[in-house]
Amino acid sequence: METNLPDDNLVNEEFSRLSKYERAKSKVASIKRFYNHVLVFLIINIILYFLRNKFVFILVSKEAFGNPEFLDWIDWNVYGTTIVWGIILAIHGITVFGNISWHMKKWEERKIQKYLNSYND
């Protein structure tokens, strides 16, 4: 009696191909999110730098306007935003383009093996 079931090898090949496609699609989506992050970073920071002196007039009362400490505080907030966000952006880029997950898996495997060996002793 013959069945009309597909060959197991064909099913496995199709599953493997779809799996590769889904992984590639996911990778492209993460790269696209990173590029969007870079674009937003650039736009916001350019606006912050160009409007840095305008914030003084908008946000500052007449008493604080002549206070140089307050003006330094505004400058450091603009620079601090760029620095902190830049670090976060760099980490995002490393996770997208670097293969940190592979290194983490190897590290986990080494640690597991280390503890397994210590338990066997």
C-alpha positions in Angstrom: 0.0 0.0 0.0 1.5 3.3 -1.1 0.9 6.6 0.7 0.9 10.1 -0.7 3.1 11.5 2.1 5.9 13.7 1.0 9.5 12.4 1.3 11.1 13.2 4.7 14.1 14.6 3.0 12.0 17.0 1.0 10.2 18.2 4.1 13.5 18.6 6.0 15.0 20.6 3.1 11.9 22.8 2.9 12.0 23.4 6.7 15.7 24.2 6.5 15.2 26.6 3.6 12.3 28.4 5.4 14.3 28.5 8.6 17.2 30.2 6.8 14.8 32.6 5.2 13.3 33.5 8.5 16.7 34.0 10.1 17.8 36.2 7.1 14.6 38.2 7.3 15.1 38.7 11.0 18.7 39.8 10.5 17.7 42.4 7.8 14.9 43.7 10.1 17.4 44.2 13.0 19.8 46.0 10.6 17.0 48.2 9.5 16.1 49.1 13.1 19.7 49.9 13.7 19.9 52.3 10.7 16.6 53.9 11.9 18.2 54.3 15.4 21.3 56.0 13.8 19.1 58.3 11.8 17.0 59.4 14.8 20.3 59.8 16.8 21.7 62.1 14.1 18.6 64.2 13.7 17.9 64.7 17.4 21.6 65.6 18.2 21.9 68.0 15.3 18.7 69.7 16.5 20.1 69.8 20.0 23.4 71.4 19.0 21.8 74.0 16.7 19.1 74.9 19.3 21.4 74.7 22.3 21.6 78.5 22.6 17.9 78.8 21.8 17.0 76.6 24.8 18.6 79.2 27.0 16.0 81.8 25.9 13.1 79.4 25.9 13.7 77.6 29.2 15.5 80.1 31.3 13.9 82.7 33.5 15.3 86.2 33.8 17.1 85.3 37.1 18.8 82.2 35.7 19.7 83.8 32.3 22.9 85.5 33.6 24.0 82.5 35.7 27.0 80.9 34.0 26.5 77.7 36.0 23.0 77.2 34.5 24.4 77.8 31.0 27.1 75.2 31.7 24.4 72.8 32.9 22.5 73.2 29.6 25.7 72.5 27.6 26.5 69.4 29.7 23.0 68.1 29.2 23.4 68.5 25.4 26.8 66.8 25.5 25.7 64.2 28.0 22.7 63.2 25.8 25.1 62.7 22.9 27.6 60.7 24.9 25.1 58.4 26.7 23.0 57.9 23.6 26.2 57.3 21.5 27.3 54.6 23.9 23.8 52.9 23.7 24.0 53.3 19.9 27.4 51.6 19.8 26.2 48.7 21.9 23.2 48.4 19.6 25.5 48.3 16.6 27.7 45.7 18.2 24.8 43.5 18.9 23.5 43.9 15.3 26.7 43.5 13.4 29.0 41.8 15.9 28.3 38.2 16.8 28.1 38.7 20.6 25.5 36.0 21.0 27.9 33.5 19.6 30.6 34.6 22.1 28.1 34.5 24.9 27.1 30.9 24.0 30.7 29.8 23.9 31.3 31.5 27.3 28.2 29.8 28.7 29.3 26.4 27.4 32.8 26.9 28.9 31.3 27.8 32.3 28.9 24.9 32.3 31.7 22.6 31.4 33.9 24.0 34.2 31.2 23.5 36.8 30.4 20.0 35.5 34.1 19.1 35.8 34.2 20.5 39.3 31.1 18.4 40.3 32.7 15.3 38.9 35.8 15.7 41.1 
